[in-house]
Amino acid sequence: MLSFELKSPASSGVADQLEIILDSAGLEALIAQLRFLKEGRTDHVHLMSEAWGDTHLSKGPQTPANTTIHSVKIYRR
């Protein structure tokens, strides 16, 4: 399980905090994707939820008050 979520704001009304929630399998999957970047095999990785056509990210938030992010791109510059 790997989930990128916007934390529900306490008072500002603007979600401005990212939470990454994962289990052992999710950690291994994220490390594998980051390894592609480190080794120069690609200039970016694209993680998506099943709702967006892939299976890297969880379908829904792990913290009920949070908002799921369905697409994450990580670029190496």
BAFI-3210 file (N, C-alpha, C; in Angstrom, 3 decimals, decimal comma, padded with zeros to 6 digits):
// residues 77
n [1|2|3|4|5|6|7|8|9|10|11|12|13|14|15|16|17|18|19|20|21|22|23|24|25|26|27|28|29|30|31|32|33|34|35|36|37|38|39|40|41|42|43|44|45|46|47|48|49|50|51|52|53|54|55|56|57|58|59|60|61|62|63|64|65|66|67|68|69|70|71|72|73|74|75|76|77]
n.u [000,849|000,611|000,242|-000,369|-001,329|-003,293|-003,226|-005,927|-006,781|-006,411|-007,385|-006,945|-008,166|-006,903|-005,403|-002,244|-000,283|001,533|001,068|002,675|001,850|002,581|003,072|005,190|005,394|004,632|006,693|008,887|008,101|008,154|010,869|011,964|011,039|012,307|014,897|015,102|015,269|017,639|019,533|019,529|017,860|015,552|014,017|011,970|009,409|006,138|003,491|000,367|-003,060|-005,383|-007,797|-006,918|-005,641|-003,475|-001,630|-000,004|-000,588|-002,753|-006,364|-008,066|-008,054|-005,919|-006,145|-009,074|-009,924|-008,298|-007,351|-007,159|-004,401|-004,236|-002,358|001,079|004,044|007,510|010,379|013,711|016,255]
n.v [-001,162|002,134|005,476|008,775|011,709|014,655|016,557|017,252|020,560|022,295|024,862|026,769|026,268|025,572|022,900|022,130|020,364|017,426|014,009|010,914|007,664|004,369|000,789|-002,092|-003,312|-001,171|000,601|-000,781|-000,756|002,003|002,557|001,021|002,427|004,897|004,040|003,565|006,216|007,044|005,399|006,438|005,406|006,497|009,769|010,483|009,233|007,901|007,616|006,137|005,831|003,049|003,990|005,839|004,371|002,710|000,778|001,535|003,395|003,751|003,396|004,987|007,394|006,760|007,970|009,088|011,843|013,016|013,885|011,952|011,675|011,044|010,881|010,999|012,479|012,112|013,815|013,772|016,019]
n.w [000,000|-000,897|-000,445|-001,352|000,113|000,615|003,457|005,526|006,202|009,303|010,023|008,052|005,602|003,293|001,819|002,459|003,079|002,545|002,986|003,111|003,076|003,832|003,598|004,168|001,603|-000,036|000,542|-000,541|-003,249|-003,797|-003,328|-005,411|-007,672|-007,254|-007,469|-010,222|-011,091|-009,810|-011,028|-013,549|-015,482|-016,322|-016,639|-015,090|-012,873|-012,836|-010,812|-010,242|-009,188|-009,187|-010,173|-011,956|-013,848|-013,129|-010,681|-008,622|-006,560|-003,708|-003,778|-002,207|000,532|003,345|005,708|006,855|006,818|004,980|001,535|-001,336|-003,541|-006,849|-008,860|-009,184|-010,092|-010,226|-010,750|-012,036|-012,018]
ca.u [000,000|001,315|-000,770|-000,004|-002,565|-003,260|-003,756|-007,041|-006,300|-007,071|-008,158|-006,660|-009,017|-006,069|-004,598|-000,888|000,645|001,498|001,398|002,943|001,533|002,943|003,441|006,473|005,324|004,628|008,056|009,718|007,695|008,660|012,329|012,245|010,816|013,377|016,130|015,119|015,772|019,040|020,368|019,445|017,083|014,475|014,141|010,841|008,511|004,745|002,721|-001,060|-004,001|-006,143|-008,813|-006,267|-005,050|-002,301|-001,867|001,019|-001,131|-004,030|-007,577|-008,660|-007,163|-005,721|-006,642|-010,373|-010,089|-007,396|-007,763|-006,257|-003,752|-004,305|-001,259|002,298|005,225|008,745|011,350|015,121|016,867]
ca.v [000,000|003,400|006,518|010,181|012,361|016,025|016,589|018,176|021,700|022,520|026,102|027,669|025,984|025,202|021,707|022,474|019,383|016,118|012,850|009,692|006,565|003,135|-000,401|-002,633|-003,497|000,160|001,141|-001,447|-000,260|003,372|002,454|000,522|003,530|005,878|003,435|003,864|007,583|007,087|004,718|007,145|004,627|007,380|011,096|010,648|008,097|008,337|006,701|006,455|004,908|002,213|004,845|006,593|003,469|001,969|000,153|001,924|004,146|003,293|003,994|005,985|007,861|005,917|008,818|009,502|013,283|013,462|013,773|011,112|012,172|009,900|010,886|011,623|012,394|012,477|014,136|013,949|017,122]
ca.w [000,000|-001,011|-000,592|-001,232|000,524|001,113|004,807|005,729|006,986|010,592|010,057|006,930|004,458|002,159|002,075|002,042|003,624|001,902|003,806|002,371|003,976|003,146|004,347|003,677|000,147|-000,628|000,676|-001,550|-004,570|-003,935|-003,467|-006,765|-008,609|-007,037|-007,985|-011,660|-011,234|-009,366|-012,022|-014,819|-016,455|-016,756|-016,030|-014,173|-012,650|-012,737|-009,979|-010,333|-008,558|-010,119|-010,792|-013,021|-014,823|-012,674|-009,384|-007,640|-005,428|-003,145|-004,353|-001,315|001,595|004,517|006,785|006,308|006,621|003,922|000,144|-002,119|-004,747|-007,760|-009,810|-008,659|-010,962|-009,555|-011,797|-011,694|-012,797]
c.u [000,900|000,280|-000,141|-001,304|-002,315|-003,940|-004,844|-006,579|-007,102|-007,935|-008,004|-007,588|-008,246|-005,234|-003,196|000,159|000,430|001,864|001,602|002,790|001,806|003,168|004,749|006,490|005,343|005,992|008,972|009,389|008,229|010,176|012,697|012,088|011,921|014,721|016,236|015,685|017,257|019,969|020,323|018,663|015,903|014,695|012,970|010,113|007,118|003,986|001,260|-001,868|-004,703|-007,197|-008,235|-005,461|-003,824|-002,604|-000,833|000,417|-002,477|-005,194|-008,113|-007,701|-007,074|-006,144|-007,935|-010,540|-009,226|-008,006|-006,717|-005,676|-003,637|-003,141|-000,085|003,400|006,423|009,805|012,763|015,678|018,360]
c.v [001,231|004,470|007,894|010,922|013,803|016,027|017,637|019,317|021,879|023,770|026,970|027,458|025,565|023,981|021,961|021,532|018,043|015,057|011,658|008,553|005,270|002,001|-000,917|-002,801|-002,157|000,811|000,527|-000,955|001,151|003,374|001,986|001,629|004,585|005,351|003,647|005,256|007,654|006,495|005,379|006,396|005,419|008,751|011,402|009,323|008,659|007,264|007,119|005,417|004,080|003,033|005,645|005,699|002,701|001,379|000,543|002,555|003,592|004,051|005,144|006,359|006,854|006,650|009,438|010,996|013,822|013,279|012,970|011,877|010,971|009,820|011,657|011,405|012,881|012,624|014,202|015,028|017,127]
c.w [000,000|-001,294|-000,392|-000,960|000,936|002,463|004,911|006,633|008,274|010,549|008,821|005,747|003,223|002,550|001,557|002,640|002,933|002,929|002,882|003,362|003,227|004,117|003,745|002,160|-000,572|-000,564|-000,364|-002,956|-004,809|-004,106|-004,874|-007,798|-008,478|-007,539|-009,505|-011,906|-010,908|-010,417|-013,392|-015,885|-016,990|-016,122|-015,107|-013,979|-012,421|-011,977|-010,052|-009,562|-009,630|-010,862|-011,958|-013,950|-014,394|-011,301|-008,334|-006,393|-004,985|-003,756|-003,512|-000,211|002,742|005,789|006,277|006,037|005,476|002,541|-000,620|-003,297|-005,678|-008,742|-009,211|-009,685|-010,157|-010,639|-011,230|-012,598|-012,640]
res [m|l|s|f|e|l|k|s|p|a|s|s|g|v|a|d|q|l|e|i|i|l|d|s|a|g|l|e|a|l|i|a|q|l|r|f|l|k|e|g|r|t|d|h|v|h|l|m|s|e|a|w|g|d|t|h|l|s|k|g|p|q|t|p|a|n|t|t|i|h|s|v|k|i|y|r|r]
***
